[in-house]
Amino acid sequence: MASPPKIFTGVILQIDPDTSVATRSFQESLDAYRKGIVMRLANDGSPDLRREEMCLKDQAAAGLGQAQSDSLVVQTVKVDDIVIKYIHEKKLKDLHTIENRNAVSIKLYKSHVTFRSNSGRNIQAQFAREQFIKLYQKISTGLQTRTFVYNPKIIAFCTADFPEILIKTDQKQMKLTGSFICLERLETFLNGSAQHSMGRYPQHQAPRKTKDDDTPYKQPVKPETLTDQPKNETCPICLDLIKPNDCSVLTKCKHKFCKDCLARAFQLKPACPICGEIYGNLTGTQPKGGTMTVSRDSSSLPGYEKYGTIVISYYIPSGRQGDEHPNPGMAYQGASRIAYLPDSTEGHNVLKLLQRAFNQRLTFTIGYSSTTGKNNVVTWNDIHHKTSRDGGPTHYGYPDPDYLKRVQDELKAKGIY
């Protein structure tokens, strides 16, 4: 592909308002500007500067200027450390399938996943991103971690008979990460109560839980069930036959369980342990006292020229962390965010869903900000927003024709639809 013609031959470059003004070629000016951004990033690192840097990279990739690029980066996906570690160790084949199908490279940097097209086609990286989000949501919905007292024999048993469980150990404890059903079956086998014999590991070797067992949600929800007579069916959790008058059938997905098994599952999360169907409302860890204000203006967003714009203003004040947060009692820094939606029918529907998510304290959480490098701050909680009017997906803006569908999928994973 031929380089574009040089439109500007002489450019006035003002290095500093009080020091110097120089006339240079367009390319010399652009190179100096890039160098200035890199130097400022080293000392500042603000989101605005990083957007400028990303914009320059996009221009270079498109052939604007001397720099060329054989791959493009699309908007990153923020991920949870435990979930992405589980995917890398237990679902790596699925990850490679996404890479090979779309000819992309998927890389993890700190708590973000990036997508690079090996052929230089941005659309392929976008497809890979959406497929990854679906995989991530499917896995994260039912994933949990349980902590036990360290026992090497249990680790050996897990490795051999429960390959889907991720094991992390130190000399005092072991953390087992997997689906609720997988972890329940493991405990059932170790306690010797299942019909399947564990053989090599008698009952007295069953692990003892520690006090800091992880649970993804704190709010217990009563299962929304009906009673049915099982026909010699096995409970997917405990693997025992479901006894008469002890059967719970979930109303939406129709999966059957023992009443006690299902009650334990719903104490952790009000969702079917098999398919992830949500029952009741999830409550997140967003700090209380925040506001979500909606306004409208007549200007349009790229890709939605026929419509005005919905402007969402979020405000979460600073405060002290509660028991549901990473560091109870410690101060946290609040946040103000602005997001944009098209003032269309689908935009109205997404707005209603976002309002429900905010009321259920699912929009924000407290944790580490990869943008500022600060901990104990209010951050987004895996519901992606468009915080810029334009610039496309790489700049968190429009046009992005699949965004409204994508954010609805993210909300559905949290039981909001």
Salt bridges, closest charged atoms under 4 A:
ASP31 OD1 - ARG34 NH1 3.35
ASP58 OD2 - HIS395 NE2 3.55
GLU89 OE2 - LYS85 NZ 2.81
GLU99 OE1 - HIS96 ND1 3.12
GLU130 OE2 - ARG406 NH1 3.45
ASP161 OD1 - ARG200 NH2 3.41
GLU164 OE1 - LYS91 NZ 3.33
GLU184 OE2 - ARG146 NH1 2.88
GLU184 OE1 - ARG264 NH2 2.84
GLU187 OE2 - ARG146 NH1 2.53
GLU187 OE2 - LYS209 NZ 3.36
ASP213 OD2 - LYS209 NZ 3.84
ASP228 OD2 - LYS256 NZ 3.46
GLU233 OE2 - LYS256 NZ 2.99
ASP297 OD2 - ARG389 NH2 2.54
GLU324 OE2 - HIS325 NE2 3.71
GLU324 OE2 - ARG361 NH2 2.77
ASP343 OD1 - ARG296 NE 3.27
ASP343 OD1 - HIS348 NE2 2.52
ASP400 OD2 - LYS386 NZ 2.71
ASP400 OD2 - ARG406 NH2 2.70
ASP409 OD2 - LYS405 NZ 3.35
GLU410 OE2 - HIS384 ND1 2.79
